[in-house]
Amino acid sequence: MKKDETIKIKPKLIHRINQLSKDTNKDASYHMNKALEEYIEEQEDLNEALERLKDKKEKYLSSEQLKKSLGL
């Protein structure tokens, strides 16, 4: 089910979205939805990583330890 929502977008971003839409022959809604999906996924990944860092039971490797374990 689609639901319309009103948000405020900076004029500079609107101009860029409109230009992208012209360049790609896809409407602005497509690009805005795609951008929001990617942003939300990144934020969810970040939140998950931060939660894992709080877990004192987890073991972490330094980059040097990881390289060594991979034989690099």
N, CA, C and O atoms as a DFTB+ gen file, in Angstrom:
288 C
 N C O
     1  1       0.835      -1.169       0.000
     2  2       0.000       0.000       0.000
     3  2       0.891       1.247       0.000
     4  3       1.805       1.360       0.817
     5  1       0.630       2.157      -0.894
     6  2       1.374       3.403      -0.953
     7  2       0.686       4.436      -0.092
     8  3      -0.541       4.479       0.002
     9  1       1.503       5.272       0.538
    10  2       0.970       6.349       1.359
    11  2       1.744       7.606       1.006
    12  3       2.974       7.596       0.970
    13  1       1.036       8.668       0.750
    14  2       1.675       9.939       0.452
    15  2       2.078      10.609       1.748
    16  3       1.356      10.546       2.743
    17  1       3.227      11.247       1.733
    18  2       3.734      11.965       2.889
    19  2       4.329      13.269       2.396
    20  3       4.916      13.318       1.315
    21  1       4.184      14.310       3.172
    22  2       4.739      15.608       2.812
    23  2       5.991      15.858       3.642
    24  3       5.974      15.739       4.867
    25  1       7.073      16.203       2.960
    26  2       8.308      16.559       3.659
    27  2       8.875      17.826       3.029
    28  3       8.565      18.162       1.886
    29  1       9.701      18.513       3.787
    30  2      10.353      19.710       3.264
    31  2      11.720      19.314       2.714
    32  3      12.493      18.622       3.376
    33  1      12.002      19.760       1.503
    34  2      13.277      19.461       0.849
    35  2      13.913      20.777       0.447
    36  3      13.249      21.670      -0.080
    37  1      15.208      20.885       0.701
    38  2      15.928      22.098       0.346
    39  2      15.862      22.320      -1.164
    40  3      15.966      21.367      -1.937
    41  1      15.691      23.574      -1.585
    42  2      15.601      23.876      -3.024
    43  2      16.782      23.339      -3.832
    44  3      16.605      22.880      -4.961
    45  1      17.969      23.394      -3.265
    46  2      19.153      22.886      -3.981
    47  2      19.026      21.380      -4.262
    48  3      19.416      20.906      -5.329
    49  1      18.476      20.638      -3.292
    50  2      18.267      19.206      -3.490
    51  2      17.179      18.944      -4.517
    52  3      17.286      18.021      -5.324
    53  1      16.141      19.751      -4.486
    54  2      15.067      19.594      -5.478
    55  2      15.626      19.788      -6.879
    56  3      15.300      19.033      -7.795
    57  1      16.452      20.784      -7.039
    58  2      17.077      21.033      -8.346
    59  2      17.916      19.824      -8.775
    60  3      17.850      19.391      -9.926
    61  1      18.693      19.292      -7.850
    62  2      19.549      18.141      -8.179
    63  2      18.717      16.899      -8.513
    64  3      19.042      16.161      -9.443
    65  1      17.645      16.675      -7.750
    66  2      16.769      15.527      -8.016
    67  2      16.101      15.678      -9.385
    68  3      16.018      14.724     -10.159
    69  1      15.632      16.883      -9.666
    70  2      14.998      17.120     -10.970
    71  2      15.982      16.907     -12.112
    72  3      15.626      16.340     -13.145
    73  1      17.224      17.364     -11.926
    74  2      18.234      17.157     -12.966
    75  2      18.529      15.667     -13.139
    76  3      18.643      15.179     -14.264
    77  1      18.651      14.959     -12.039
    78  2      18.886      13.514     -12.097
    79  2      17.733      12.812     -12.799
    80  3      17.947      11.892     -13.587
    81  1      16.532      13.239     -12.517
    82  2      15.352      12.649     -13.152
    83  2      15.394      12.833     -14.665
    84  3      15.096      11.910     -15.424
    85  1      15.762      14.024     -15.087
    86  2      15.877      14.273     -16.529
    87  2      16.956      13.411     -17.154
    88  3      16.769      12.836     -18.226
    89  1      18.108      13.328     -16.460
    90  2      19.247      12.577     -16.990
    91  2      18.977      11.079     -17.084
    92  3      19.528      10.404     -17.954
    93  1      18.135      10.558     -16.198
    94  2      17.911       9.108     -16.128
    95  2      16.553       8.659     -16.649
    96  3      16.289       7.461     -16.754
    97  1      15.697       9.615     -16.973
    98  2      14.337       9.296     -17.407
    99  2      13.554       8.509     -16.357
   100  3      12.716       7.670     -16.686
   101  1      13.844       8.796     -15.094
   102  2      13.081       8.208     -13.988
   103  2      12.550       9.367     -13.166
   104  3      13.217      10.393     -13.034
   105  1      11.343       9.210     -12.607
   106  2      10.763      10.347     -11.891
   107  2      11.443      10.598     -10.549
   108  3      12.154       9.745     -10.017
   109  1      11.202      11.791     -10.023
   110  2      11.839      12.213      -8.776
   111  2      11.473      11.293      -7.620
   112  3      12.305      11.037      -6.750
   113  1      10.249      10.796      -7.599
   114  2       9.831       9.892      -6.515
   115  2      10.688       8.635      -6.489
   116  3      11.036       8.140      -5.416
   117  1      11.025       8.122      -7.648
   118  2      11.881       6.932      -7.727
   119  2      13.207       7.217      -7.020
   120  3      13.641       6.443      -6.168
   121  1      13.839       8.323      -7.377
   122  2      15.149       8.649      -6.813
   123  2      15.065       8.955      -5.322
   124  3      15.948       8.556      -4.563
   125  1      14.030       9.646      -4.894
   126  2      13.894       9.953      -3.473
   127  2      13.659       8.687      -2.655
   128  3      14.231       8.532      -1.576
   129  1      12.825       7.785      -3.159
   130  2      12.590       6.530      -2.455
   131  2      13.861       5.695      -2.383
   132  3      14.167       5.110      -1.343
   133  1      14.598       5.640      -3.482
   134  2      15.847       4.891      -3.526
   135  2      16.848       5.462      -2.522
   136  3      17.491       4.715      -1.786
   137  1      16.977       6.796      -2.497
   138  2      17.904       7.444      -1.574
   139  2      17.514       7.186      -0.122
   140  3      18.377       6.912       0.712
   141  1      16.227       7.270       0.183
   142  2      15.766       7.017       1.544
   143  2      16.008       5.569       1.961
   144  3      16.422       5.307       3.091
   145  1      15.751       4.631       1.055
   146  2      15.997       3.214       1.359
   147  2      17.458       2.993       1.712
   148  3      17.766       2.344       2.711
   149  1      18.365       3.531       0.894
   150  2      19.788       3.337       1.132
   151  2      20.231       4.003       2.428
   152  3      21.018       3.427       3.180
   153  1      19.739       5.204       2.697
   154  2      20.094       5.908       3.921
   155  2      19.623       5.123       5.144
   156  3      20.372       4.947       6.104
   157  1      18.398       4.661       5.101
   158  2      17.849       3.916       6.236
   159  2      18.626       2.623       6.455
   160  3      18.918       2.267       7.596
   161  1      18.964       1.915       5.378
   162  2      19.753       0.689       5.517
   163  2      21.121       0.976       6.140
   164  3      21.581       0.216       6.992
   165  1      21.772       2.061       5.727
   166  2      23.066       2.432       6.306
   167  2      22.931       2.732       7.793
   168  3      23.771       2.312       8.589
   169  1      21.883       3.453       8.173
   170  2      21.671       3.790       9.572
   171  2      21.375       2.541      10.401
   172  3      21.843       2.418      11.532
   173  1      20.598       1.617       9.835
   174  2      20.309       0.367      10.538
   175  2      21.586      -0.443      10.724
   176  3      21.804      -1.015      11.792
   177  1      22.435      -0.499       9.694
   178  2      23.712      -1.209       9.796
   179  2      24.602      -0.569      10.864
   180  3      25.236      -1.266      11.656
   181  1      24.640       0.763      10.874
   182  2      25.433       1.475      11.868
   183  2      24.940       1.167      13.271
   184  3      25.740       0.884      14.163
   185  1      23.636       1.220      13.472
   186  2      23.071       0.926      14.794
   187  2      23.395      -0.488      15.237
   188  3      23.704      -0.720      16.406
   189  1      23.328      -1.435      14.310
   190  2      23.654      -2.828      14.646
   191  2      25.124      -2.951      15.031
   192  3      25.456      -3.640      15.996
   193  1      26.003      -2.293      14.288
   194  2      27.433      -2.344      14.600
   195  2      27.716      -1.732      15.964
   196  3      28.515      -2.268      16.733
   197  1      27.068      -0.617      16.268
   198  2      27.271       0.024      17.571
   199  2      26.780      -0.863      18.710
   200  3      27.403      -0.914      19.771
   201  1      25.673      -1.556      18.498
   202  2      25.163      -2.475      19.514
   203  2      26.137      -3.625      19.738
   204  3      26.355      -4.047      20.874
   205  1      26.722      -4.133      18.653
   206  2      27.683      -5.231      18.781
   207  2      28.924      -4.789      19.550
   208  3      29.498      -5.569      20.310
   209  1      29.337      -3.542      19.353
   210  2      30.504      -3.033      20.072
   211  2      30.263      -2.971      21.573
   212  3      31.208      -3.053      22.358
   213  1      29.016      -2.827      21.973
   214  2      28.674      -2.757      23.396
   215  2      28.736      -4.119      24.072
   216  3      28.829      -4.206      25.296
   217  1      28.684      -5.192      23.266
   218  2      28.679      -6.551      23.810
   219  2      30.095      -6.928      24.244
   220  3      30.972      -7.157      23.411
   221  1      30.301      -6.987      25.544
   222  2      31.630      -7.268      26.103
   223  2      32.072      -8.711      25.857
   224  3      33.257      -9.020      25.984
   225  1      31.147      -9.585      25.511
   226  2      31.484     -10.984      25.270
   227  2      32.104     -11.190      23.885
   228  3      32.759     -12.203      23.638
   229  1      31.898     -10.238      22.996
   230  2      32.412     -10.352      21.626
   231  2      33.917     -10.171      21.597
   232  3      34.477      -9.393      22.370
   233  1      34.567     -10.901      20.694
   234  2      35.997     -10.782      20.481
   235  2      36.222     -10.001      19.200
   236  3      35.562     -10.239      18.188
   237  1      37.156      -9.072      19.252
   238  2      37.449      -8.259      18.073
   239  2      38.910      -8.397      17.700
   240  3      39.778      -8.570      18.556
   241  1      39.165      -8.316      16.401
   242  2      40.532      -8.361      15.893
   243  2      40.931      -6.976      15.406
   244  3      40.121      -6.243      14.839
   245  1      42.187      -6.633      15.636
   246  2      42.695      -5.399      15.041
   247  2      42.914      -5.669      13.556
   248  3      42.883      -6.817      13.112
   249  1      43.134      -4.615      12.806
   250  2      43.369      -4.814      11.366
   251  2      44.629      -5.631      11.145
   252  3      44.689      -6.435      10.215
   253  1      45.629      -5.438      11.982
   254  2      46.868      -6.222      11.858
   255  2      46.616      -7.698      12.158
   256  3      47.133      -8.571      11.461
   257  1      45.824      -7.978      13.189
   258  2      45.495      -9.367      13.510
   259  2      44.704     -10.012      12.375
   260  3      44.918     -11.181      12.052
   261  1      43.808      -9.270      11.781
   262  2      43.013      -9.791      10.674
   263  2      43.905     -10.097       9.472
   264  3      43.787     -11.160       8.861
   265  1      44.793      -9.170       9.137
   266  2      45.723      -9.405       8.029
   267  2      46.557     -10.649       8.266
   268  3      46.747     -11.462       7.362
   269  1      47.055     -10.795       9.492
   270  2      47.876     -11.952       9.827
   271  2      47.081     -13.239       9.708
   272  3      47.579     -14.238       9.189
   273  1      45.838     -13.217      10.191
   274  2      45.007     -14.433      10.124
   275  2      44.661     -14.805       8.692
   276  3      44.387     -15.968       8.395
   277  1      44.673     -13.814       7.800
   278  2      44.395     -14.062       6.375
   279  2      45.658     -14.319       5.582
   280  3      45.600     -14.565       4.378
   281  1      46.814     -14.263       6.256
   282  2      48.085     -14.500       5.588
   283  2      48.507     -13.362       4.669
   284  3      49.176     -13.580       3.659
   285  1      48.116     -12.171       5.022
   286  2      48.477     -11.013       4.190
   287  2      49.652     -10.256       4.757
   288  3      50.081      -9.258       4.179
